[in-house]
Amino acid sequence: MKKLFLVLCCALALLPPSAGLSREKPAGAPPLVFVLPPVEDISIMYEKFLPLKEYLEQATSQQIVLKIAQNYQEAIEDIGTGRAQLAYLDPSAYCEARHLHDVIPLVKTIRNGSSTYRSVIVTRKDSGISRIVEARGKRLALGNASSSSSSLIPAAMFKEVGIGLKDFSSVDYLEQEDRIALSVLTRHHDIGGLSERVARKYLDDGLRIIEESEAIPQYTLCASPRLSPALRSAVRQALIAVNRKTTPSLIEKMKDIDGFTSAEDRDFDVVRVMIKNLTGKNYLTYGKKSIKVAILPLYSAITLFDRFDPLMRYLSQKTGYEFKLVIPKDFEGFYDTVKRGEVQFSYSNPYIYILLADKGYLSAFANTAIETSGNIFRGIIITRADSPIRTIEDLRGKRVMAVSYKSAGGFLAQKLLLAEKGIDVFKDLHMSEGKRQEKVILNVYRKNVDAGFVRETSLSVLKEEIDLHKIRIVARTPYIANWPFAATPGTDPKVVEEVKSDLLNLRDDRILRAAEIRRFIAASDRDFDGLRRRIK
């Protein structure tokens, strides 16, 4: 009976205005089409969104027709070409729709009290796969290629541990996330990527989550730019009013949706950076009042956004400008971005700062004090626990991977330490670059190299992905100066002074903890002369 009811509801939702849907509307008023991508089974999608459709019809006095798109591409095309006026899109699909058709974000979904969610990597409990690093060569199930939760984010998670999609024996795109879970459970695929929300429905059936992503923005309900501002505002206000106190019956019918909160386009910049780094497609945009801050890509884009976007929003609120992160693909990309003057500020290790400052590209005005060691940090030399390497002298003739030859904690600190022992890293070792802290650690873990140079705090980033007991620290370097906040030559001096004041006066623990910073302290270029002398 329930299935029959849902089928009837689906049919009614698709009926034209003349069929008498909802209540009588003004003559000639066309219905709004609300398009949904096929995230879950169609009957489940209708069951969740029919109550919301009816609520919005009452709140806006506007008839609404639900449409389940065949795939994400159809949903994007519908909202972009005007065949639909409202759409419910995941972050990646929204970014594409915004770039192609200038759609307008209205609200983000709230689930379990949060406007963010996580993607997960899953396998069967009896598969023998316990960590994401063991996925190479397996059969992978993903959703739609335009989906954040079941394609983009899982691909980024695999990339962080050095696994590309070409490294799987097969990759199949199954569109719906329920199909991914079921395909893994029925052994058609060994491993799958999907949203945590859908994955948890199948844990009792034998599915196991082996990796979670960082938090990313929830699905957004967006509007066509052709929809009138008045109607967009009415829909937004009606959705924001949805909560367990004012609309308890609606919340109950929507099952796992707790409400909605306002959405800004900048909320999705983290997804745009991932899309750019994975596919080369650039959906990033900057307004006339945008101030760009380049962050050295020490870790993944998601990690860096989680850490520093609160700081950017703080500076935006204090100055009236729109501060936005710029996260290049690697260390060399960061260096070139600053050198070309494409940003107003930079935040990097002191070695790259010195390289750029000595050529007139940067000027430091603040430094950071981190939680563990004040305004200094250090590097480490690592190897496998079962390696015969026990001392620095044992590194001679060995294959050693550094993060980058421009990395302070992942190369310079170790180079200086070895030089004091009479070891020239380029003459006495077989050096290579990994570009990322995680890649160096993983190559040591997989025995692709004999040893690695990384920043001391970087091991904690992979504590869930690998068994850290299999990694041994051979040596720790002396401490060096921490990361400076610096300005490029073309930046307005008044803006620099305002940013400096705002950073030095920052006391919001939430912002500081997110960035893993204890406080900002005043600095000048002279503070790095000691490190300059050591380098020379």
Helices and strands as residue ranges (DSSP letters): H 2-14, G 17-19, E 32-36, H 42-60, E 64-68, H 72-81, E 86-89, H 91-101, E 104-110, E 116-117, E 119-124, G 132-134, E 139-142, I 148-152, H 153-160, G 165-167, E 170-173, H 177-185, E 191-195, H 196-199, G 200-205, E 207-212, E 216-217, E 220-223, H 229-240, H 248-254, E 259-262, G 265-268, H 269-279, E 290-295, H 301-319, E 322-326, H 331-339, E 345-347, H 350-357, E 363-370, E 376-377, E 379-384, G 392-395, E 399-402, I 408-412, H 413-420, H 425-428, E 430-433, H 437-445, E 451-455, G 456-462, G 468-470, E 471-476, E 480-481, E 484-487, H 493-504, H 509-514, E 517-522, G 525-528, H 529-535
